[in-house]
Amino acid sequence: LGKVLLLLADLVIGFAAFSLTIRQLTHASMLIALPPEPATKAQVVGLFRQAALYQMTGMNCYYYAMPLLAWLFGPIFLILSSLGLITVLYHLHRSPAVGA
């Protein structure tokens, strides 16, 4: 039961983060589009940065759900999927070489 609750909590946090991403982007688009008092550049950039953080959090929660799901089938699957996830995230988060 604890494993399932941990997986459920992970997915709920990911869903909430994606919902907050949509909220922040919608708010930023309204600030850009609606005149009487135009938003400052700093306000819009701040909203986009916050949205990007929520997006990253949501994606990481989904990534972390894979080992948690594998854990339901045993600790060996947890270890293997964790190593696989580390490998994939390592390649995803590396910056490409300049000029590549």
Biopython code that builds the backbone (N, CA, C, O; Angstrom):
import numpy as np
from Bio.PDB.StructureBuilder import StructureBuilder

atoms = [
    (1, "LEU", "N", (0.822, -1.202, 0.000)),
    (1, "LEU", "CA", (0.000, 0.000, 0.000)),
    (1, "LEU", "C", (0.863, 1.262, 0.000)),
    (1, "LEU", "O", (0.521, 2.247, -0.653)),
    (2, "GLY", "N", (1.975, 1.234, 0.727)),
    (2, "GLY", "CA", (2.860, 2.393, 0.775)),
    (2, "GLY", "C", (3.463, 2.736, -0.580)),
    (2, "GLY", "O", (3.623, 3.909, -0.920)),
    (3, "LYS", "N", (3.797, 1.697, -1.355)),
    (3, "LYS", "CA", (4.378, 1.923, -2.680)),
    (3, "LYS", "C", (3.368, 2.602, -3.592)),
    (3, "LYS", "O", (3.708, 3.526, -4.331)),
    (4, "VAL", "N", (2.142, 2.142, -3.537)),
    (4, "VAL", "CA", (1.093, 2.708, -4.391)),
    (4, "VAL", "C", (0.800, 4.154, -3.983)),
    (4, "VAL", "O", (0.600, 5.014, -4.841)),
    (5, "LEU", "N", (0.776, 4.419, -2.686)),
    (5, "LEU", "CA", (0.547, 5.787, -2.224)),
    (5, "LEU", "C", (1.674, 6.714, -2.639)),
    (5, "LEU", "O", (1.430, 7.868, -2.989)),
    (6, "LEU", "N", (2.905, 6.223, -2.604)),
    (6, "LEU", "CA", (4.040, 7.024, -3.041)),
    (6, "LEU", "C", (3.938, 7.325, -4.539)),
    (6, "LEU", "O", (4.186, 8.451, -4.971)),
    (7, "LEU", "N", (3.578, 6.325, -5.312)),
    (7, "LEU", "CA", (3.393, 6.521, -6.754)),
    (7, "LEU", "C", (2.255, 7.506, -7.013)),
    (7, "LEU", "O", (2.378, 8.392, -7.858)),
    (8, "LEU", "N", (1.159, 7.353, -6.292)),
    (8, "LEU", "CA", (0.017, 8.253, -6.460)),
    (8, "LEU", "C", (0.393, 9.687, -6.086)),
    (8, "LEU", "O", (0.022, 10.627, -6.789)),
    (9, "ALA", "N", (1.120, 9.859, -4.995)),
    (9, "ALA", "CA", (1.550, 11.195, -4.591)),
    (9, "ALA", "C", (2.445, 11.823, -5.650)),
    (9, "ALA", "O", (2.323, 13.013, -5.942)),
    (10, "ASP", "N", (3.330, 11.041, -6.220)),
    (10, "ASP", "CA", (4.216, 11.529, -7.276)),
    (10, "ASP", "C", (3.406, 12.011, -8.476)),
    (10, "ASP", "O", (3.679, 13.080, -9.022)),
    (11, "LEU", "N", (2.425, 11.233, -8.881)),
    (11, "LEU", "CA", (1.614, 11.601, -10.044)),
    (11, "LEU", "C", (0.723, 12.809, -9.749)),
    (11, "LEU", "O", (0.499, 13.638, -10.631)),
    (12, "VAL", "N", (0.220, 12.918, -8.538)),
    (12, "VAL", "CA", (-0.602, 14.074, -8.169)),
    (12, "VAL", "C", (0.244, 15.349, -8.167)),
    (12, "VAL", "O", (-0.208, 16.393, -8.638)),
    (13, "ILE", "N", (1.453, 15.271, -7.648)),
    (13, "ILE", "CA", (2.340, 16.435, -7.652)),
    (13, "ILE", "C", (2.675, 16.827, -9.091)),
    (13, "ILE", "O", (2.700, 18.014, -9.418)),
    (14, "GLY", "N", (2.932, 15.843, -9.947)),
    (14, "GLY", "CA", (3.197, 16.134, -11.360)),
    (14, "GLY", "C", (2.008, 16.799, -12.027)),
    (14, "GLY", "O", (2.177, 17.758, -12.780)),
    (15, "PHE", "N", (0.811, 16.303, -11.761)),
    (15, "PHE", "CA", (-0.398, 16.897, -12.339)),
    (15, "PHE", "C", (-0.569, 18.332, -11.855)),
    (15, "PHE", "O", (-0.884, 19.222, -12.644)),
    (16, "ALA", "N", (-0.362, 18.556, -10.566)),
    (16, "ALA", "CA", (-0.488, 19.911, -10.021)),
    (16, "ALA", "C", (0.542, 20.854, -10.643)),
    (16, "ALA", "O", (0.235, 22.009, -10.934)),
    (17, "ALA", "N", (1.749, 20.364, -10.843)),
    (17, "ALA", "CA", (2.790, 21.200, -11.446)),
    (17, "ALA", "C", (2.425, 21.570, -12.882)),
    (17, "ALA", "O", (2.617, 22.714, -13.293)),
    (18, "PHE", "N", (1.902, 20.612, -13.648)),
    (18, "PHE", "CA", (1.491, 20.923, -15.024)),
    (18, "PHE", "C", (0.308, 21.887, -15.037)),
    (18, "PHE", "O", (0.228, 22.754, -15.908)),
    (19, "SER", "N", (-0.605, 21.746, -14.086)),
    (19, "SER", "CA", (-1.734, 22.680, -14.001)),
    (19, "SER", "C", (-1.243, 24.086, -13.691)),
    (19, "SER", "O", (-1.740, 25.059, -14.258)),
    (20, "LEU", "N", (-0.271, 24.198, -12.793)),
    (20, "LEU", "CA", (0.286, 25.510, -12.475)),
    (20, "LEU", "C", (1.061, 26.096, -13.653)),
    (20, "LEU", "O", (1.106, 27.314, -13.824)),
    (21, "THR", "N", (1.671, 25.232, -14.467)),
    (21, "THR", "CA", (2.346, 25.708, -15.675)),
    (21, "THR", "C", (1.346, 26.386, -16.595)),
    (21, "THR", "O", (1.589, 27.488, -17.086)),
    (22, "ILE", "N", (0.230, 25.726, -16.825)),
    (22, "ILE", "CA", (-0.799, 26.290, -17.704)),
    (22, "ILE", "C", (-1.322, 27.603, -17.131)),
    (22, "ILE", "O", (-1.543, 28.563, -17.868)),
    (23, "ARG", "N", (-1.518, 27.640, -15.818)),
    (23, "ARG", "CA", (-2.009, 28.863, -15.170)),
    (23, "ARG", "C", (-1.035, 30.014, -15.368)),
    (23, "ARG", "O", (-1.444, 31.121, -15.719)),
    (24, "GLN", "N", (0.249, 29.760, -15.145)),
    (24, "GLN", "CA", (1.248, 30.814, -15.275)),
    (24, "GLN", "C", (1.349, 31.308, -16.726)),
    (24, "GLN", "O", (1.437, 32.511, -16.969)),
    (25, "LEU", "N", (1.336, 30.386, -17.672)),
    (25, "LEU", "CA", (1.439, 30.795, -19.078)),
    (25, "LEU", "C", (0.206, 31.578, -19.521)),
    (25, "LEU", "O", (0.318, 32.527, -20.297)),
    (26, "THR", "N", (-0.963, 31.186, -19.033)),
    (26, "THR", "CA", (-2.180, 31.924, -19.350)),
    (26, "THR", "C", (-2.116, 33.328, -18.763)),
    (26, "THR", "O", (-2.479, 34.302, -19.424)),
    (27, "HIS", "N", (-1.662, 33.427, -17.543)),
    (27, "HIS", "CA", (-1.543, 34.736, -16.902)),
    (27, "HIS", "C", (-0.537, 35.612, -17.655)),
    (27, "HIS", "O", (-0.779, 36.802, -17.856)),
    (28, "ALA", "N", (0.576, 35.033, -18.066)),
    (28, "ALA", "CA", (1.579, 35.803, -18.816)),
    (28, "ALA", "C", (1.016, 36.279, -20.146)),
    (28, "ALA", "O", (1.259, 37.415, -20.554)),
    (29, "SER", "N", (0.263, 35.416, -20.827)),
    (29, "SER", "CA", (-0.302, 35.827, -22.116)),
    (29, "SER", "C", (-1.332, 36.938, -21.946)),
    (29, "SER", "O", (-1.451, 37.807, -22.809)),
    (30, "MET", "N", (-2.080, 36.918, -20.837)),
    (30, "MET", "CA", (-3.022, 38.006, -20.580)),
    (30, "MET", "C", (-2.294, 39.314, -20.298)),
    (30, "MET", "O", (-2.721, 40.376, -20.751)),
    (31, "LEU", "N", (-1.192, 39.241, -19.548)),
    (31, "LEU", "CA", (-0.428, 40.456, -19.280)),
    (31, "LEU", "C", (0.156, 41.051, -20.555)),
    (31, "LEU", "O", (0.260, 42.270, -20.695)),
    (32, "ILE", "N", (0.533, 40.181, -21.474)),
    (32, "ILE", "CA", (1.105, 40.657, -22.738)),
    (32, "ILE", "C", (0.028, 41.261, -23.622)),
    (32, "ILE", "O", (0.252, 42.294, -24.254)),
    (33, "ALA", "N", (-1.147, 40.624, -23.674)),
    (33, "ALA", "CA", (-2.165, 40.979, -24.655)),
    (33, "ALA", "C", (-3.105, 42.101, -24.227)),
    (33, "ALA", "O", (-3.620, 42.820, -25.083)),
    (34, "LEU", "N", (-3.338, 42.269, -22.953)),
    (34, "LEU", "CA", (-4.337, 43.243, -22.515)),
    (34, "LEU", "C", (-3.697, 44.578, -22.203)),
    (34, "LEU", "O", (-2.866, 44.679, -21.300)),
    (35, "PRO", "N", (-4.081, 45.610, -22.950)),
    (35, "PRO", "CA", (-3.540, 46.913, -22.627)),
    (35, "PRO", "C", (-4.119, 47.476, -21.341)),
    (35, "PRO", "O", (-3.783, 46.731, -20.421)),
    (36, "PRO", "N", (-4.731, 48.322, -20.980)),
    (36, "PRO", "CA", (-4.560, 49.661, -20.456)),
    (36, "PRO", "C", (-3.215, 49.874, -19.767)),
    (36, "PRO", "O", (-2.562, 50.889, -20.007)),
    (37, "GLU", "N", (-2.793, 48.955, -18.930)),
    (37, "GLU", "CA", (-1.490, 49.116, -18.283)),
    (37, "GLU", "C", (-0.609, 47.942, -18.718)),
    (37, "GLU", "O", (-0.696, 46.852, -18.152)),
    (38, "PRO", "N", (0.224, 48.164, -19.706)),
    (38, "PRO", "CA", (1.051, 47.059, -20.184)),
    (38, "PRO", "C", (1.982, 46.542, -19.089)),
    (38, "PRO", "O", (2.489, 47.297, -18.260)),
    (39, "ALA", "N", (2.181, 45.264, -19.118)),
    (39, "ALA", "CA", (3.061, 44.633, -18.128)),
    (39, "ALA", "C", (4.508, 44.971, -18.439)),
    (39, "ALA", "O", (4.881, 45.212, -19.587)),
    (40, "THR", "N", (5.297, 44.982, -17.403)),
    (40, "THR", "CA", (6.721, 45.215, -17.621)),
    (40, "THR", "C", (7.370, 43.917, -18.102)),
    (40, "THR", "O", (6.845, 42.819, -17.922)),
    (41, "LYS", "N", (8.511, 44.095, -18.708)),
    (41, "LYS", "CA", (9.253, 42.935, -19.195)),
    (41, "LYS", "C", (9.615, 42.010, -18.038)),
    (41, "LYS", "O", (9.560, 40.789, -18.181)),
    (42, "ALA", "N", (9.982, 42.579, -16.900)),
    (42, "ALA", "CA", (10.369, 41.777, -15.738)),
    (42, "ALA", "C", (9.208, 40.925, -15.230)),
    (42, "ALA", "O", (9.414, 39.784, -14.816)),
    (43, "GLN", "N", (7.987, 41.467, -15.256)),
    (43, "GLN", "CA", (6.822, 40.695, -14.815)),
    (43, "GLN", "C", (6.588, 39.482, -15.712)),
    (43, "GLN", "O", (6.364, 38.373, -15.227)),
    (44, "VAL", "N", (6.642, 39.704, -17.012)),
    (44, "VAL", "CA", (6.387, 38.624, -17.968)),
    (44, "VAL", "C", (7.489, 37.573, -17.886)),
    (44, "VAL", "O", (7.206, 36.375, -17.900)),
    (45, "VAL", "N", (8.737, 38.013, -17.801)),
    (45, "VAL", "CA", (9.853, 37.075, -17.699)),
    (45, "VAL", "C", (9.737, 36.261, -16.413)),
    (45, "VAL", "O", (10.003, 35.059, -16.411)),
    (46, "GLY", "N", (9.344, 36.909, -15.328)),
    (46, "GLY", "CA", (9.172, 36.197, -14.064)),
    (46, "GLY", "C", (8.104, 35.111, -14.161)),
    (46, "GLY", "O", (8.281, 34.010, -13.641)),
    (47, "LEU", "N", (6.996, 35.427, -14.831)),
    (47, "LEU", "CA", (5.940, 34.430, -15.001)),
    (47, "LEU", "C", (6.407, 33.272, -15.877)),
    (47, "LEU", "O", (6.103, 32.116, -15.585)),
    (48, "PHE", "N", (7.138, 33.569, -16.939)),
    (48, "PHE", "CA", (7.636, 32.498, -17.807)),
    (48, "PHE", "C", (8.664, 31.625, -17.085)),
    (48, "PHE", "O", (8.703, 30.411, -17.283)),
    (49, "ARG", "N", (9.483, 32.241, -16.261)),
    (49, "ARG", "CA", (10.461, 31.441, -15.490)),
    (49, "ARG", "C", (9.758, 30.532, -14.497)),
    (49, "ARG", "O", (10.133, 29.370, -14.336)),
    (50, "GLN", "N", (8.740, 31.061, -13.833)),
    (50, "GLN", "CA", (7.981, 30.241, -12.885)),
    (50, "GLN", "C", (7.286, 29.098, -13.605)),
    (50, "GLN", "O", (7.254, 27.972, -13.109)),
    (51, "ALA", "N", (6.726, 29.389, -14.784)),
    (51, "ALA", "CA", (6.076, 28.343, -15.577)),
    (51, "ALA", "C", (7.083, 27.270, -15.989)),
    (51, "ALA", "O", (6.765, 26.081, -15.985)),
    (52, "ALA", "N", (8.289, 27.688, -16.343)),
    (52, "ALA", "CA", (9.317, 26.721, -16.730)),
    (52, "ALA", "C", (9.707, 25.834, -15.551)),
    (52, "ALA", "O", (9.957, 24.642, -15.730)),
    (53, "LEU", "N", (9.760, 26.404, -14.353)),
    (53, "LEU", "CA", (10.066, 25.600, -13.162)),
    (53, "LEU", "C", (8.958, 24.588, -12.884)),
    (53, "LEU", "O", (9.233, 23.436, -12.547)),
    (54, "TYR", "N", (7.707, 25.019, -13.026)),
    (54, "TYR", "CA", (6.599, 24.078, -12.839)),
    (54, "TYR", "C", (6.630, 22.976, -13.902)),
    (54, "TYR", "O", (6.362, 21.812, -13.601)),
    (55, "GLN", "N", (6.955, 23.341, -15.131)),
    (55, "GLN", "CA", (7.051, 22.354, -16.212)),
    (55, "GLN", "C", (8.136, 21.328, -15.899)),
    (55, "GLN", "O", (7.929, 20.126, -16.065)),
    (56, "MET", "N", (9.292, 21.807, -15.447)),
    (56, "MET", "CA", (10.390, 20.910, -15.109)),
    (56, "MET", "C", (10.001, 19.985, -13.946)),
    (56, "MET", "O", (10.317, 18.796, -13.959)),
    (57, "THR", "N", (9.320, 20.538, -12.954)),
    (57, "THR", "CA", (8.875, 19.736, -11.819)),
    (57, "THR", "C", (7.906, 18.655, -12.263)),
    (57, "THR", "O", (8.017, 17.506, -11.837)),
    (58, "GLY", "N", (6.967, 19.012, -13.109)),
    (58, "GLY", "CA", (6.001, 18.029, -13.608)),
    (58, "GLY", "C", (6.667, 16.918, -14.409)),
    (58, "GLY", "O", (6.329, 15.745, -14.249)),
    (59, "MET", "N", (7.604, 17.283, -15.263)),
    (59, "MET", "CA", (8.303, 16.266, -16.045)),
    (59, "MET", "C", (9.140, 15.362, -15.150)),
    (59, "MET", "O", (9.169, 14.148, -15.351)),
    (60, "ASN", "N", (9.814, 15.935, -14.175)),
    (60, "ASN", "CA", (10.615, 15.117, -13.264)),
    (60, "ASN", "C", (9.740, 14.169, -12.459)),
    (60, "ASN", "O", (10.138, 13.032, -12.204)),
    (61, "CYS", "N", (8.567, 14.611, -12.057)),
    (61, "CYS", "CA", (7.652, 13.704, -11.346)),
    (61, "CYS", "C", (7.263, 12.530, -12.234)),
    (61, "CYS", "O", (7.198, 11.394, -11.764)),
    (62, "TYR", "N", (7.009, 12.788, -13.496)),
    (62, "TYR", "CA", (6.670, 11.688, -14.403)),
    (62, "TYR", "C", (7.864, 10.767, -14.625)),
    (62, "TYR", "O", (7.705, 9.549, -14.711)),
    (63, "TYR", "N", (9.057, 11.345, -14.718)),
    (63, "TYR", "CA", (10.246, 10.509, -14.849)),
    (63, "TYR", "C", (10.425, 9.629, -13.622)),
    (63, "TYR", "O", (10.731, 8.443, -13.747)),
    (64, "TYR", "N", (10.237, 10.203, -12.430)),
    (64, "TYR", "CA", (10.419, 9.450, -11.191)),
    (64, "TYR", "C", (9.330, 8.405, -10.994)),
    (64, "TYR", "O", (9.503, 7.468, -10.214)),
    (65, "ALA", "N", (8.218, 8.557, -11.690)),
    (65, "ALA", "CA", (7.138, 7.576, -11.563)),
    (65, "ALA", "C", (7.548, 6.226, -12.168)),
    (65, "ALA", "O", (7.034, 5.187, -11.752)),
    (66, "MET", "N", (8.451, 6.231, -13.127)),
    (66, "MET", "CA", (8.860, 4.972, -13.763)),
    (66, "MET", "C", (9.527, 4.015, -12.769)),
    (66, "MET", "O", (9.111, 2.859, -12.682)),
    (67, "PRO", "N", (10.542, 4.447, -12.020)),
    (67, "PRO", "CA", (11.104, 3.522, -11.017)),
    (67, "PRO", "C", (10.098, 3.150, -9.925)),
    (67, "PRO", "O", (10.109, 2.022, -9.432)),
    (68, "LEU", "N", (9.236, 4.086, -9.547)),
    (68, "LEU", "CA", (8.231, 3.771, -8.533)),
    (68, "LEU", "C", (7.265, 2.703, -9.040)),
    (68, "LEU", "O", (6.853, 1.817, -8.291)),
    (69, "LEU", "N", (6.913, 2.799, -10.305)),
    (69, "LEU", "CA", (6.047, 1.786, -10.899)),
    (69, "LEU", "C", (6.769, 0.441, -10.964)),
    (69, "LEU", "O", (6.168, -0.596, -10.682)),
    (70, "ALA", "N", (8.033, 0.448, -11.327)),
    (70, "ALA", "CA", (8.808, -0.793, -11.389)),
    (70, "ALA", "C", (8.981, -1.407, -10.005)),
    (70, "ALA", "O", (9.101, -2.625, -9.875)),
    (71, "TRP", "N", (8.995, -0.576, -8.982)),
    (71, "TRP", "CA", (9.153, -1.036, -7.603)),
    (71, "TRP", "C", (8.001, -1.940, -7.178)),
    (71, "TRP", "O", (8.162, -2.783, -6.296)),
    (72, "LEU", "N", (6.850, -1.766, -7.802)),
    (72, "LEU", "CA", (5.704, -2.630, -7.497)),
    (72, "LEU", "C", (6.000, -4.091, -7.827)),
    (72, "LEU", "O", (5.389, -4.997, -7.260)),
    (73, "PHE", "N", (6.939, -4.315, -8.744)),
    (73, "PHE", "CA", (7.277, -5.672, -9.170)),
    (73, "PHE", "C", (8.508, -6.230, -8.461)),
    (73, "PHE", "O", (8.877, -7.384, -8.676)),
    (74, "GLY", "N", (9.142, -5.420, -7.620)),
    (74, "GLY", "CA", (10.271, -5.920, -6.846)),
    (74, "GLY", "C", (11.427, -4.946, -6.809)),
    (74, "GLY", "O", (11.502, -4.022, -7.620)),
    (75, "PRO", "N", (12.338, -5.157, -5.857)),
    (75, "PRO", "CA", (13.456, -4.228, -5.689)),
    (75, "PRO", "C", (14.474, -4.279, -6.831)),
    (75, "PRO", "O", (15.119, -3.274, -7.130)),
    (76, "ILE", "N", (14.619, -5.432, -7.460)),
    (76, "ILE", "CA", (15.557, -5.528, -8.591)),
    (76, "ILE", "C", (15.093, -4.636, -9.737)),
    (76, "ILE", "O", (15.907, -3.968, -10.376)),
    (77, "PHE", "N", (13.785, -4.623, -9.997)),
    (77, "PHE", "CA", (13.245, -3.770, -11.052)),
    (77, "PHE", "C", (13.398, -2.291, -10.702)),
    (77, "PHE", "O", (13.616, -1.458, -11.583)),
    (78, "LEU", "N", (13.285, -1.970, -9.416)),
    (78, "LEU", "CA", (13.507, -0.590, -8.966)),
    (78, "LEU", "C", (14.931, -0.162, -9.268)),
    (78, "LEU", "O", (15.155, 0.927, -9.797)),
    (79, "ILE", "N", (15.889, -1.003, -8.938)),
    (79, "ILE", "CA", (17.301, -0.673, -9.169)),
    (79, "ILE", "C", (17.590, -0.544, -10.661)),
    (79, "ILE", "O", (18.249, 0.406, -11.086)),
    (80, "LEU", "N", (17.102, -1.494, -11.458)),
    (80, "LEU", "CA", (17.350, -1.449, -12.903)),
    (80, "LEU", "C", (16.712, -0.225, -13.555)),
    (80, "LEU", "O", (17.335, 0.441, -14.382)),
    (81, "SER", "N", (15.474, 0.066, -13.180)),
    (81, "SER", "CA", (14.813, 1.217, -13.791)),
    (81, "SER", "C", (15.423, 2.529, -13.297)),
    (81, "SER", "O", (15.446, 3.510, -14.040)),
    (82, "SER", "N", (15.912, 2.563, -12.069)),
    (82, "SER", "CA", (16.580, 3.762, -11.572)),
    (82, "SER", "C", (17.874, 4.009, -12.338)),
    (82, "SER", "O", (18.178, 5.145, -12.703)),
    (83, "LEU", "N", (18.629, 2.954, -12.578)),
    (83, "LEU", "CA", (19.852, 3.101, -13.373)),
    (83, "LEU", "C", (19.540, 3.532, -14.801)),
    (83, "LEU", "O", (20.249, 4.358, -15.376)),
    (84, "GLY", "N", (18.484, 2.974, -15.365)),
    (84, "GLY", "CA", (18.062, 3.389, -16.704)),
    (84, "GLY", "C", (17.631, 4.845, -16.732)),
    (84, "GLY", "O", (17.961, 5.577, -17.665)),
    (85, "LEU", "N", (16.891, 5.267, -15.710)),
    (85, "LEU", "CA", (16.445, 6.655, -15.639)),
    (85, "LEU", "C", (17.629, 7.605, -15.486)),
    (85, "LEU", "O", (17.662, 8.659, -16.121)),
    (86, "ILE", "N", (18.593, 7.243, -14.655)),
    (86, "ILE", "CA", (19.776, 8.083, -14.484)),
    (86, "ILE", "C", (20.516, 8.228, -15.812)),
    (86, "ILE", "O", (20.978, 9.317, -16.151)),
    (87, "THR", "N", (20.625, 7.146, -16.551)),
    (87, "THR", "CA", (21.302, 7.192, -17.853)),
    (87, "THR", "C", (20.562, 8.102, -18.823)),
    (87, "THR", "O", (21.178, 8.927, -19.499)),
    (88, "VAL", "N", (19.257, 7.955, -18.893)),
    (88, "VAL", "CA", (18.463, 8.771, -19.819)),
    (88, "VAL", "C", (18.529, 10.245, -19.423)),
    (88, "VAL", "O", (18.738, 11.105, -20.279)),
    (89, "LEU", "N", (18.354, 10.546, -18.135)),
    (89, "LEU", "CA", (18.383, 11.941, -17.693)),
    (89, "LEU", "C", (19.755, 12.559, -17.872)),
    (89, "LEU", "O", (19.868, 13.754, -18.145)),
    (90, "TYR", "N", (20.801, 11.757, -17.721)),
    (90, "TYR", "CA", (22.148, 12.270, -17.948)),
    (90, "TYR", "C", (22.295, 12.765, -19.388)),
    (90, "TYR", "O", (22.843, 13.839, -19.632)),
    (91, "HIS", "N", (21.802, 11.972, -20.329)),
    (91, "HIS", "CA", (21.913, 12.367, -21.738)),
    (91, "HIS", "C", (20.951, 13.497, -22.091)),
    (91, "HIS", "O", (21.257, 14.316, -22.958)),
    (92, "LEU", "N", (19.808, 13.555, -21.443)),
    (92, "LEU", "CA", (18.851, 14.635, -21.717)),
    (92, "LEU", "C", (19.334, 15.978, -21.168)),
    (92, "LEU", "O", (19.106, 17.015, -21.791)),
    (93, "HIS", "N", (19.989, 15.973, -20.027)),
    (93, "HIS", "CA", (20.371, 17.212, -19.377)),
    (93, "HIS", "C", (21.749, 17.728, -19.769)),
    (93, "HIS", "O", (22.144, 18.822, -19.365)),
    (94, "ARG", "N", (22.467, 16.960, -20.539)),
    (94, "ARG", "CA", (23.775, 17.444, -21.012)),
    (94, "ARG", "C", (23.561, 18.459, -22.101)),
    (94, "ARG", "O", (22.690, 18.300, -22.956)),
    (95, "SER", "N", (24.354, 19.494, -22.068)),
    (95, "SER", "CA", (24.280, 20.511, -23.129)),
    (95, "SER", "C", (24.960, 19.967, -24.367)),
    (95, "SER", "O", (25.997, 19.311, -24.269)),
    (96, "PRO", "N", (24.384, 20.231, -25.540)),
    (96, "PRO", "CA", (25.065, 19.790, -26.762)),
    (96, "PRO", "C", (26.349, 20.578, -26.973)),
    (96, "PRO", "O", (26.493, 21.705, -26.498)),
    (97, "ALA", "N", (27.267, 19.970, -27.685)),
    (97, "ALA", "CA", (28.534, 20.641, -27.960)),
    (97, "ALA", "C", (28.277, 21.871, -28.822)),
    (97, "ALA", "O", (27.358, 21.881, -29.640)),
    (98, "VAL", "N", (29.086, 22.902, -28.637)),
    (98, "VAL", "CA", (28.937, 24.133, -29.403)),
    (98, "VAL", "C", (29.211, 23.811, -30.859)),
    (98, "VAL", "O", (30.215, 23.183, -31.192)),
    (99, "GLY", "N", (28.307, 24.248, -31.721)),
    (99, "GLY", "CA", (28.459, 24.016, -33.142)),
    (99, "GLY", "C", (27.890, 22.684, -33.612)),
    (99, "GLY", "O", (27.956, 22.377, -34.802)),
    (100, "ALA", "N", (27.329, 21.885, -32.701)),
    (100, "ALA", "CA", (26.778, 20.594, -33.085)),
    (100, "ALA", "C", (25.331, 20.729, -33.491)),
    (100, "ALA", "O", (24.695, 19.737, -33.848)),
]
sb = StructureBuilder()
sb.init_structure("model")
sb.init_model(0)
sb.init_chain("A")
sb.init_seg("    ")
for serial, (resi, resn, name, xyz) in enumerate(atoms, 1):
    if name == "N":
        sb.init_residue(resn, " ", resi, " ")
    sb.init_atom(name, np.array(xyz, "f"), 0.0, 1.0, " ", f" {name:<3s}", serial, name[0])
structure = sb.get_structure()
